[in-house]
Amino acid sequence: MNASDRTPADLLRSALAADPARPLVTFYDDATGERVELSVATFANWVAKTANLLQGDLAAAPGDRLALLLPAHWQSAVWLLACASVGVTAEVGGDPADADLVVAGPGQFDAGLACGGERIALSLAPLGRRFPAPPAGYADYAVEVPSQGDRFAAYAPVDPDAPAISVGGSELTGAQLVERARADAGELGLTPGSRLLTGRGYDTWEGLSTGLYAPLAAGGSVVLCRHLDTLSQEGLEKRIESERVTNTAV
């Protein structure tokens, strides 16, 4: 990664420039058997489309606050980087009543209705499937995002010293996030090419860092596992071997 990177979006741009074909996020849901692998290029394309949706159709602007009511999931990671690209503060598990927008998954739709702004629903179904009918009061992400542009250009530069994320009662600017991610990567022993397997949730900084930011900052990749506690020890060992995992944070 470049020493000059000061926002999460900068980290992604550097990863894309360095090696767009390498894996970045490999996602498992051990409750459904789903496995999704996204290269840096594919992940960046999802981020660009989502950022275009956020900035264009949803009229989000730097300084807006988005309540992200999603579990650890590859689509959650996309939304985190899309927010960073636009300059929107991602409030992980935030109060929808205090947010300008809300992005919610199953089990959170009723809570999300407290947001008076735009509301986006994700089914989190395998292959990113649409809802048969979206929840009342929401637009379906899987319907809205495919038509968005594959390249993103922010209307205004993102300020590295503006709030980028809020989680667990703590708020970090983009620059602080990058600094902490780099420090975490060092503590975890991550280097370019490292493959970090984690089963932590996204409701804490530690979960967000191991599940996205630290591997991204290190030039590595993450094997993000949801419901990992349902996997046997033998199954975990096989996954570590098959995915060429070099580091774990479970």
Sequence and secondary structure as in RCSB ss.txt:
>XXXX:A:sequence
MNASDRTPADLLRSALAADPARPLVTFYDDATGERVELSVATFANWVAKTANLLQGDLAAAPGDRLALLLPAHWQ
SAVWLLACASVGVTAEVGGDPADADLVVAGPGQFDAGLACGGERIALSLAPLGRRFPAPPAGYADYAVEVPSQGD
RFAAYAPVDPDAPAISVGGSELTGAQLVERARADAGELGLTPGSRLLTGRGYDTWEGLSTGLYAPLAAGGSVVLC
RHLDTLSQEGLEKRIESERVTNTAV
>XXXX:A:secstr
  TT  SHHHHHHHHHHH TTSEEEEEEETTTTEEEEEEHHHHHHHHHHHHHIIIIIT   TT EEEEE  S HH
HHHHHHHHHHHT EEEET  GGG SEEEE TT HHHHTT SSEEEE    GGG   SS  TT EEHHHHSTTS S
S   SS   TTSEEEEETTEEEEHHHHHHHHHHHHHHHT  TT EEEE   SSSHHHHIIIIIHHHHHT EEEEE
ESGGGS HHHHHHHHHHTT  EEE 
